[in-house]
Amino acid sequence: MSRSRSSAKKTVVIVATPGILLLDIAGPADVFSMASKEMANQEKGYEIILASVTKNKHIATKSGIRIACDICVTDINFPIDTLLIAGVSLSALDKIPASFFTWLTAHYPGIRRMGSVCVGAFVLAKAGLLHNKRATTHWEHCTRLQAAYPSLTVDSTPFFVRDGNIYTSGGVTSGMDLSLALVEEDFGREVALQVSRQLVLHLRRAGNQSQFSNLLPSFELKSPLIRSIREWLLKNLDREIRVEYMADHVNMSPRNFARVFLKETQLTPAKFVEKLRVEVARQYLEDTNLSAEQIAEKCGLGNLVSMRRVFIRHLQISPSFYRHAFRTTLATEMAS
């Protein structure tokens, strides 16, 4: 497929796969499209191409909405400025044809910059393009990405990461954060700011992916020992908690308990307790109208100053900002 295009416009190819989240495609596409609209009188901006990984250009998204791609990526015969791999269903990763990965690695040197949205990072990693690079993906899959590709340095915290000319973004809407950053890189802060205002987005969001993630390992409740400890901790969070007290609850020596606990959770008992305190405090901030001081006391986080310090350490935002961002509708209505 050949196209005549204005040399002033940058070609952005967004690669879509079956089972994709619609927002992984539409979010970045709308950012680039809005940037083009802002610069219409300058004949600058982007030409957006939606590409499939197979000859079947009709794709069903996870929501059931079907989209029609412009072209199969392996048929592209025009210069690409930016190529983004949109989030892929991990169960479908092995179904992506080998011809796509061959095309990707062969054409990478001729593409100015390449990136991924959400778990699209797994595609870049499988193609070998993230070898020895720093990257991110959806917070829920960072551990899996790191385990599958040990040469990577996976950072679960940022909304997006740049390493050389490869950009990876975190979960779903982080693709819009990345796209805004690319617009700013291409056409300056003022254009990116206008786009963010039109789309009602922050040009730079406060905090990072941590504010959305679960701080504790998802596998913790599979262990009877950890489940028992967690239940006991939830009843005693307002107290001082030591390893000796936790070990005594399960009739173990403190040394053996600490060793077993670390093996099963990859966290020391002290780190686990601190993260559990934060998780419970988050729930209170989301669902209740208790004051921050009351929550700090109930969760064993001391006073407001110490709770703020712990929140900044784990979530990179303050308790007050967290409550403002994540408070449930019911809690808000009860306060009014």
TATA-V146951 format. One record per pair of residues at least 6 apart in sequence whose C-alpha atoms are under 7 Angstrom apart, sorted by sequence separation. I is the first residue (numbers start at 0). J is the second residue. If there is no record, write none. Layout:
# TATA-V146951
i/j
I/J
I/J
This chain:
# TATA-V146951
i/j
38/44
59/65
123/129
135/141
145/151
160/166
161/167
168/174
195/201
219/225
220/226
246/252
261/267
295/301
296/302
300/306
310/316
311/317
58/65
59/66
160/167
183/190
195/202
219/226
246/253
260/267
295/302
310/317
35/43
57/65
58/66
145/153
159/167
160/168
183/191
260/268
295/303
310/318
35/44
57/66
58/67
159/168
168/177
182/191
34/44
35/45
57/67
158/168
159/169
192/202
243/253
246/256
257/267
292/302
307/317
13/24
56/67
57/68
158/169
242/253
257/268
283/294
292/303
295/306
307/318
56/68
141/153
179/191
291/303
32/45
31/45
56/70
141/155
159/173
280/294
56/71
158/173
120/136
51/68
54/71
134/151
138/155
228/245
50/68
53/71
118/136
133/151
134/152
135/153
158/176
159/177
280/298
28/47
49/68
50/69
51/70
52/71
117/136
118/137
131/150
132/151
133/152
134/153
135/154
136/155
279/298
49/69
50/70
51/71
52/72
117/137
130/150
131/151
132/152
133/153
134/154
135/155
48/69
49/70
50/71
51/72
130/151
50/72
104/126
129/151
276/298
121/144
179/202
276/299
135/159
276/300
135/160
73/99
100/126
134/160
242/268
73/102
81/110
133/162
80/110
81/111
82/112
83/113
84/114
85/115
86/116
132/162
79/110
80/111
81/112
82/113
83/114
84/115
85/116
86/117
87/118
136/167
138/169
80/112
81/113
82/114
83/115
84/116
85/117
86/118
87/119
135/167
136/168
137/169
138/170
83/116
86/119
134/167
135/168
136/169
137/170
277/310
11/45
85/119
135/169
136/170
7/42
8/43
9/44
10/45
11/46
12/47
13/48
14/49
15/50
16/51
84/119
7/43
8/44
9/45
10/46
11/47
12/48
13/49
14/50
15/51
16/52
8/45
9/46
10/47
11/48
12/49
13/50
14/51
15/52
285/322
8/46
12/50
284/322
21/60
20/60
236/276
285/325
286/326
17/58
18/59
19/60
20/61
285/326
286/327
17/59
18/60
19/61
284/326
285/327
288/330
17/60
18/61
52/95
287/330
286/330
219/264
288/334
52/99
120/167
216/264
158/207
157/207
158/208
113/164
114/165
115/166
116/167
117/168
156/207
157/208
112/164
113/165
114/166
115/167
116/168
117/169
156/208
111/164
112/165
113/166
114/167
115/168
116/169
117/170
155/208
156/209
117/171
116/171
117/174
116/174
215/274
237/296
214/274
237/297
24/85
236/297
237/298
238/299
23/85
236/298
237/299
23/86
236/299
20/86
12/79
19/86
11/79
19/87
10/79
11/80
12/81
13/82
14/83
15/84
19/88
10/80
11/81
12/82
13/83
14/84
15/85
18/88
138/208
9/80
10/81
11/82
12/83
13/84
14/85
16/87
13/85
0/74
138/212
0/75
1/76
0/76
1/77
23/116
210/314
209/314
206/314
207/315
206/315
206/316
30/175
26/172
27/174
23/171
26/174
27/175
30/178
22/171
26/175
30/179
23/174
27/178
37/190
34/190
34/194
33/194
30/194
